[in-house]
Amino acid sequence: MTRLSRYLFMTLSSVFLFGNSNAQVSCDADHRVLLTNRLFTPSNLTILPGETVAFINVEGTHNVNGVKNTKTGVSFNNPVDFSLPESVGKNEGVCMGVIKFDVPGVYNYDCSIGFNADLGMVGSINVDAFTIKDLMMGDPTTGEPYLKETFQSTYAMTYYLGRELDSTVDYTVFVPNQNAVDAIKEYMQLGQFDMLSFYDLKPALEYHIVEGVYMAKDLSDGQSLPTMYGQNVSITEEDGVLRVDGAAIISTDYKASNGVVHIIDQTLAPRGLPKASVWDIVEQSPDHNFFEEAIVNVGLRNTLRQQAELDPNGGKPGPFTLFAPTDDAVNALAQSLDLTIVEFMNSSFVDDLANQHIIAGRGEKEKFYDGLVVTNFAREDLTIGVTPTNTFTINGIDIIVTDLLAYNGVVHIIDAAIPIDVPNKSGTCGTWKLEMSDENGDGWNETNVYIQIDGELFSTQTLPFGSSSVFEFGVDSGSVVDIYSLSPNANTSGESYKIFDENNQEIAASGQNGRAVNSLGLLACAEPSDCGMIEVKLLDGIGEGWLQGYLEVYRNKSLYITIQFFQGMEQSTFIPANYGDVFDFVATEGTFEPRFNSYVVYDADGNTLVDQRSDAKFPDNVYDIIACEEDPDDDTNDDNDTTVVVTYKTTTLFPNPVSDKLYITTDMDIQQIEIINSLGQKIYDEPFKPEPLDLSLIEIGAYIIKLVSAEGPNFYKISVIR
């Protein structure tokens, strides 16, 4: 009997044969178990469904008890109870009986006579059926597949539906071959293992499984067969080739104990399952050209084509909800900003157009309720409205078409664009200007410039396309402005920016001719300090920045600034210095080639105060550096000196980078804490607690920590490493 035979699952039966020494002749069976004092031989046996086992007593007084455990009195819970009565063994053997095991499963038993079970006279029989799951998993001894060219399909089916395919229920399974799976992976822009997280994969697999057994000879043109998913597949015949829902059946009749497998050349999909990405819906629409262009310019096209649902471990993009404004809506938004549509699409506002209208998560209308608040990629809250007539709005804008379903989210169409929050161009220190340039004339791809004012992320800008773009913003006197750029691509050739102050004076630049990539510690309308500004220059010999490394600068033993250096050869930070100020510099090593990192500190006249340049090791910490001594002309009487102590509210996040526990020390009244990833998705939102924040389950990367107090929100950038 081969493992591929069709087994008939019948009620377990037994034949009892007793008698003389010739009984063993009538005790023919597929397998034998010998009973001797305190031992079944073999004690563990694996057989196929329908095979028989003869129990032969050759020594002592024994029975076979497959009902209740003699030691515990608890049922064995065998698939079917079985037993053979007591007998006395003889050297030539006494046939106690033959039992046929039809039902798959593990059968445990013992000898309940005397203390035999306590002394170890126990056994088990594993009735192992060769199921469809076994067929798909291949030969367990050699690893060779029984089904050629179907590895990806069979892996997915056993992963999601292994229990069903290993049961006694009869199925016919249509398995797509490798080429069919590769084609759908390419279409969906997903890798093999990303595909396993595909939102509709399990129901799609269920649609490939038909209830009942249909050999090739049983299939005919015009059949409609019910699937595990609940919809029927159609069998047709074209030019002598049998097809299921149009997919050709290219190999047939791989038999198992609970059904049969046929191999097909295409994947199947039931009616109603999404067949496109949210990007495809926008791209194929004739009324969303400007929104499509904005998505491309900001570099979100590939993102919006990817993974269907969030990976449970985090880190995978999607799903997405798009509120897609029509071309007329975008044109009206441009006019409201006194821009032509061409000017608008070439401005820095185009990234706002994309990010304002994209939400993380699958937001179908059935999940909407009046007052629902969602957060967009621009990190702004939007409010869903539901009218008495069951129509929907987003921030008061009518949603005119709902639920265009995609495999990685949903698209709704709106008849007006969400207004863009244009920053105030004037502050108490006037207007500053960010000029972004690209020598190649094709924009910055996915590079961003982040503007941070007084420790709070103020704006994220990029050059959508072309050779130049300008962003103006207001700055208040005394504010500290940090400018830094990040790019996920190694090739940023020709990308640069310049910063101009309220007097149109260039005060910082990046990217060109080896200049600094980041510009930190720019003080707006700064009052002249006693000693001017000291320059802290971070260096990296291979142009990778300090990555997760950073430099802490302490002024008069209090932390003044933590300097991070994300990429490039060098970066400068300017810090005001007064007479007698004492500076300490504490360097924390990153994870990638820290030996190429170094730093130099200059006073206001360009004299070197600290030089930690070295090609061999990470720089040392340096303490007690005085930028300039006490003013020799200061004849103030020390005895009459009055010291004014100014207390600042401070917040420290450490360690940064962090691997698991993040400690937050603050003298502010923090009420809420949020964590926002690089896609603008809020992945954590909880009331603030004065205890370490566990980040061990968050994926490696850069994040924004938002601390909300009664005085407003504060933003801090952290890096998670392992």
N, C-alpha and C positions, 0 to 999 in steps of 0.2 A: 504494500500500500504506500504510495508516494505522498509527500507533503502537499502536493498540488491537487490531490484527489478531492472530490466533492463529498463532504461528510454529512451524514444525516444525523441530526441531533435528536436522539430518542431518549426515553426514560431510562435511567440507569437500571440495568438488570443484572442478576447474579444467578449462577447455576451451581447448586450445591452437589458435590459428588463425594460420597463417603464409601468406605468399604475396606477391602482387604489390600494386600500388598500390590495387587494389580491396579489399584485405583489410579496410580500415577499415570498409567497408560492413557486413561480417559481424561487426564488433567491437562490436555493440550491448551496452550494459550500463547499469546504474543510475547508475554513476559512472565517470569516466575519470581516469587519472593519466598525464601526459605526461612522457617521459624526454628530457632534453637534457643537454649536457655538464655534469656535476657537479650535476645538479638533478632532483628529482622535483617535479612541479607538479600538485596541491598536495602539500606534504610531510607535512601532517597532515590527516587526513580522518576524519569521523565518519559512520557509516552504521548502518542497522538490520540485525538478524540476517536472513539470507536474501537480502540485496541483493548485487549483483554489481559488480565493479570491473574495467574494461578498462585494461591497461597498453599505451600506445602510444609507440613509439620514433620521435622525429622528428629526432634528431641524435646521432651518435656510436655507439660500440659499447658495449652495456650488457646486463646481465641483472638479474633480480629475485631477491634472496636473502633469504628469510625463515626461514633455518635457524640459522646461526651468525653472530655478529657478526664481520665481516671484520677489524676492527681488533684485537679481543681474542681471537678464536677461541672465545669462550664462547657457548653456546646462547642464543638470544633468549628461550627459554621461552615461545614463543607458544602460545595455546590449541591450535593445529594448525600444524605446519610447512608452508610453501608456498614455491614457487620457479618462475621462468620462465627458460628457457635464453637464452643470449647471442643478440643480434640486432644488425644494423647499421641505424641509423635513416635515414629519408628525409624530405624536406621535407613530402611528403604524408602521412607517418605510416605506420609498420609496426605492425600489431597483434601484440603479443607473446603475448597470451592474455587470457582472461577468467576471473576467479576469483570463485566464490561463497562468501561468508563466512556460515556458518550458526551457528557457535558464538560466543557473546558473549565479549568480552575485547579487550585491546589487542594488536595485531599490529605488531611492529617489523621493519623490513627495511632492506637497503642494496643497493648495486651493488658486487659483488666484483671487477669487472674493473679491473685496473691499480690506480691510486691514487684512484679515484673516492670510495670510502668515506672515506678519510683527508681528502679535500678537501671533505667535507660532503654527499656524495650519499647521504642517509639519509632514511627516511620512517616514518610510523606510521599505522595505521588502527584507529580505535576502533569496535568493533562493540558498540553500546550498545543493549541490550534494554530495552524499556519494562516493567519488572517491577512486582510488587505494591508494592514499596517506592517506586518512582517514582510510582505511582498515588497512594499515600498522602501523599507529600511535596508533591504539587501541581505546577502549571506552573512550571518554574524561571525562565522569562522574565518572567512577570507576577505570580507569587506567588499566583495564584488556585488554590483547592483544586479538585481533581477530584471529591472526595467531600465533599458538603455536610454540615455539622452533625456532623462526627466528629473535630474537631481534637484533642481531648484523647486519644481512643482511638488515633488514628493516630500521634500523637506518641509515646505510650508504646510502641506496637508497634514503630515504627522504632527507638526508643531501645534496647529490650531485644532485639528479634528482627530487626533490620535486615539482618544477614548472611543469615539464612535466607530472608527475603522478597525478597532481591535475587539469589537463586541460580536455578539452572535446574530445581529441584525444583518439581513442581506442587502448589499448595495452593488450598483454598477457605477464605476468611477471613470470619468473621461479626463485623462491627465494631459495637460499641454506639454509639448516637448521643449527643449532648451531654446530653440530659435524663437518659439512663440513667447517665452518669458523674456528673452533678451529684447525682443521688439517692444514689448509693453514697458520694460524698464527704461529703454531709450526714450520712448514717448513721454514718460512721466518724469524723466530726469532723476531717477532714483537708483541707488546701488542695491545690491542683493539683500543686504541686511536692513537697509532703510525700507525696502519693500515690505518687510515683515511687519512694520509699523503702519503700513498703508491703512487708512481709516476703513475702507470697504473691503479689505482683503478677505476676512473671514466669511462674510456673506457671499462674496464672489466665489470663494472655494466651495461653499455649500451648493452653489448653483451648478457645479461640475459633478455633483453626486446624485444619482438617480436611485430611488427606492426600488428594491427588487433586483433580480438577476436577469440580465439580457446579454446572452452570448451574441456573437456576430450574426449567427444564423437567425437570431430572434429579432434583429433590427430590420425595419423595412420602411420604405418611403411613405411619408404621411403620418408616422407615429408621433404622438405627443406624450412625453414621459415626465412624471412628476419628480421634482428634485427636493433635496433636503431643505433648500432655501424657501420652497413653497410655490415657485413658478415652474412652469413646464418648459422643457427643451423640445425642439422639433427635430425629427429625423427626416432627412431627405436623401434622395439618390440622384446623382448627376453623373452621367457618362460612366455608370458602373461603380462610382465612388460614393460610399455612404458618408453623410455629413451630419453633424449635430450643430444646430444653429449656424450653419455655414462653414464650420470648421471641419476639414477632412479628417476622417478616422483612418490613420495611416498604419496602425498596428493593433491587433485585436487578441482577445481571449487569453489574457494573463489571469489564471484562475487562483483563487484562494478559498479557504474554508467558508468564508462568509461573503463571497461575491466574485466579481470579475473586474478587470481593468482594461480599458482601451486607451490608446495614445492618440492625441489629436494635434493638429499643426497650428492652432490658434487658441488664445485664451477666450473664455466665455464671460459674458457680463449680463446679469438680469436687467430687465427693464427698470429704469428709474435710478440706477446707480450713476453718480457723476462720472463723466468721461473726459473732463478738461480741468486745467488749473485755473485759479482766479486770474492769472495773467492772460491766459488764452481767451477768456471771456471778454476782457478789456480790449485785447489786441484785435479780436474779430469784430468788435462793434464799430459801425461807421460813425457813431456819435460821441466817441471818447478819444479822439486823436490827441488832444492836449493833455489829458490825464495819462494816456499811454506814454507820451513823450516825457512827461514829468517823472514817471516811474523809471524809464530808461536812463534819464539824465542823472537821477539820484543813485543809480546803480542797484535798484531793487528788482530788476527783471528776473534774474536767476533765483533770487530769494522767493519770489512769489510763484515760482514754478516748482518749488521743492516739496519736501516732506508733508504728508497729508495731515498728521496730527502730532502734537508735542510728544516727544519721547518721554516715557515715565521718569527717566533719569535726568531729564532736562537737556538743553543744548541744541536741540533740533529746531529749525525754523518752522513755523506754522502750527496749526492752521491759521487762516487769515479771514477777516471780514473786511470787504471793501465797500465804502459808500462812494460810488463812482459819479462825479459831477459831469454833466454833459459838456460838449464844446461851448454851447451858448452860456452855460453857467460859468465856465472858466473865463470866457471873454468878458462877462459882466463883472467878475471879480477884478480883472485887470483894469477895467475902466474905473472902478471904485478907488483904485490906487493911483489914478491919473497916469496910467501906462497903456501903451498900445499892447496888443497881444504878443507882438514880436518882442517888445521891450520886456514884457513880463516873463516870457519863456526864456529870455536870456539873462534874467536877473537872478539874484540869490534867493528870491522868493519861491522858485520852482521846487526846491526841496520841501518847503512848507506845504505846497500844494499836494505833494505826494504823501507826506507824513501825516498831515491833518486828517486824511480820509482813509487811513489804514488802521485796523484794530486787530490786536492779537486775539485769537480764538475763533471758533465757529459760531457766529451769531445769526442763526436762522430766526425768522419772525416768530416762530412758536415760543422762543425763549424771551421775547420782548415783553416788557410790562411798563406801564406809565411810571416815569421817574427813574428807570434803570440808568445807572451811570457807568460809562465805559471809558477807558483811557486809550488815546490814539498813539501813534508812533512819535508824535511831537510831544508826548508826555503831558497832554492836556486832557481834561475830563470833558466828555460829551454826554448829553442827556437824551435818552430815548423817550419819545412821547407816543401815547396810544390814544386815539380819539374815540369818542362814543360810537362812531361808525366803523371802528376797527381798522382805521388807516394809521400809518406810522409816520413819525417825524424824527429827525436827528438835529438837536439844537434848534428846533422850530422849523427846520427845512423839510419839506414834504419828500417822503420816499415814494417815488412814483412807480417803481418796479421792485418787487421783493423776491428774494430766494432764487437767484440764479446759481444753482448748486454746482460746485466743482469738487474734485477729489481732495483738494487741500483747503477748502473753505467755502465761502459764499459771497456773492456780489449783490448789492442793492444799488439801484440807480436813483440819484437825487437831482432835482431840477434847479439847484443853486449850490454854489460852492461854500464850504464852511469858511467864514472870514478868517483872514490871517492877522495875527497880532503883530503889527508893525512896531518895532521898538521905537521909543522916543529918541529922536535924533539929537536932542539937546539936553545937557545936564549942567550942573553948576560949574563944571570944568569945560563946557562946550561940547563939540562934536568931534569924535575920533573916526578914523576911516581905515577900513581893511581893504587893500587892493590885492586881488588874487589873479595870478597870471599862469599861462601855460604856453611854453615855447612851441609846442607841437600843434597848438590850435584845436585840440580835440578834447579839452576839458580835463578834469581831474579823476575821471572814472569813479572810484569809491573813496578817495581821500577826503577827509573832513578837517576843518579848522574849528577848534573849540575856544570860545571866548568865556573866560571866567572872571567875574568881578567880585572882589571881596570874598573869595572862597566859594561863590555860588555860580553854578553854570548859567551863563546868561544867554548864549546863542550858539548854535552849531551851523557853520556855513560851509559851502562847497562851491566849486566852479563847475556848473552843470555841463557846459560844453563851450567851444570857442576858445579864445585866447585871453580874455580878461573879464573881470566882474568886480563890482564895488559894493561894499556893505558899510553903511554909516550907522553909528550908534552914539548915544549920549553917555557921558561919564561925569560923575560927581567929583568935586574936589576932595582929595585925600583917599580916593578909592585905589585899591591895588588891582591891576589888570594882568591876568595871565593869558597868554596865547599859546596854544600848542596844537600840533597837527598829528593825525593818525591815519595810516593807510594800511589796508589789509594786503596790499600788493607790494611786491619788492620793487617793481618798476615804476618809479615816480619821477622819471627823468623830465626836467623842464618845468616841474611844478614849483611855484614859489609864491610868497606873499610879502607885503610890506604894511607896516603900521604907521599912520600919521596922526600926530596929536592935534589939539585944538588950534594950533598955530600953523597947521599943515607942514609941520616939521617931521621928517622921517625919524622915528625913534626905535624901530626894530625892523628886521627883515629876515627871511629864511630861504633856504634851498638853493640860492644862486651862489656859485663860486665857493662852495664849501662853507657858507655862512650858517649860523645857528638855525636849527630846525624849529626850536621852540623859544619863546620870549616870555620870561616869567618875571614877576615883581616890578611891573611898570607902574610907577606911582603917578597918579593924575594930579596935575597942578601942585606938585610937591613943594612945600616950603623948603628953602635951603637948609640943609643939615649942617652941623658944625664942620664935618669932615667930608661932605659930599656923599657920593655913593660908592660903596665897595662893590666890585664885580666878582661873582662866584661863577667860574666857568667849568662846566662838566664836559669831559672829553671821552670819546670812544674811538679806539684805533681802527675798528673795522666797520664803522658806520651803523651799528645796530643799537646805539644808545645803551642805557643801563638796564633796559627791559624791566624786570621786577626789582632791580636795585634802586636805591634812592639815597639822598644826602639830606640830613637834618641840620639846620643852622640854628644855633641857640645864641640869643643876644642877652647878655647879662643873666645867664643861666636859665632863661625862659625860652621855650621853643618859639622861634620867630616864623620859620617856614620849613616845610618839607618839600624838597625839590625832586621831582621825578623827571626822567629823561627817556622818552619813549623810542626815539630813533634819530639817527644822524651822527655826525662826527663831533659836533660841539654844540653847546647851549649855554647862554649867559643869563644870570639872574642878578639884578641890581638891588642892593639893600642900603638904606640910609644909615649913616654912622655919625654918632656924636662923640664929643671928647670923653675919653675914659671908657667907652663901650668895650665890653669884653665879649669876643665871639668864640664859640666852640663849633666844630664841624664833625659830625658823627655819620659815617658812611655804612650803609647796609648793603651787603653783597646780593646780587641777583643770581639768576640760574643759568645764564648762557655766557660763557667766556668772560667772566668778570675781570680776568687779568688784564684785559684791554681797557678797562675803565680807569679814569683818573680825574683829578680836579686841581684847579689853580685858583687862588684868590688874589686879587689886585686891589690896592687902595685907589682913592680917587685920582691920584696922579699917575697911575699905571705901575707903581712899584709892587713887586711881588711880596705878598704877605705869607702865603702858603703855596708850596709846590709839591704836589703828590703825583707827578707824572712818572709813570714806570711802565715798561712793557712786560714786566715779569710777574706782577702781583696786583691784587686789588689794593686800593689806597688805604692808608692808615687814618685813624681819627686824630684830629689836631685840636688842642685845647688852649684857652687863655691867650687868644690873639687880640691885641689892641690895635685898632685901625689908626688912631691918632691919640697922642698924649693930651693931657689937660692943657688948655689954652694958657700960654705963659703970660699973656697980657691980662688974664682974669685976676683982679685984685679983690674979689669978693671975700669978705670976712667969713671964714668957715664957721666961727662960733655963732654967727648970726644967720647961717644958712638955713633956709626953710625948705624941706623936701616935700613936694606934692606927690602923693601916691595915687596913681590912676589904676583902677581895677578894670580889666577887660574880661568879658565873658569869653571863655575859651572852650573848645571841644577838640579832643584828641582821639583818633582812631588808630589802634595799634594791635598787633603788628600789621604793617602794610608794605609789601604783599602779605596775605594771610592764607593759611592752608585749612584751618578748621575753626578755631575760636577767635572771634573779633571782639576786642575790648573797646568800649566807648566810655571815655571820661568826659564829663561836661558839667558846667555850672549853669547851663540853661535849663529851663523847664520843658524838657522834650516830652511831647505827648504821643507822637506816632513815628514809626520808622518804616521806610519803604526801600526796596532794592529794585533797581531798574537795570536791565541788561543792555547790551550794545544795540539791540534792535528797538529799544524804547519800550520793551515789554516789562510790565510790573510783575515781578516774580515773588515778591514778599511784601506784605502790608499788614502790620500788626501794631498794637499799642506798645510803646517803648517800655522796657523793663530794665532796671539797673543790674543786669547780669550779662555775662558773655553771650554773644550771638553765634549760634552754631551754623557755620557755612560749609560743613564737611560734605553735604550732598549737592552743593552748587558746583557747576562745571567750571573748569579753568577759564579765565578770561577777565576782562575789565568790566566794572560795574559802577553805577552811581548810587551812593547811599543818600537818601533824602530824610533829613531829620526835621520834623515839623514841631514848632513850638508856638507859643502864643504870639511871639514876635514875627512869625512867618517861617517859611521853609529855608533850610540850609542844605547845600549839596556838597558831597565829598566823593572823590574818586578813589576806588580801591582796586587792587588786582588780586585775583584768587589764583594760587599756585598749588602744586602738589609735590 
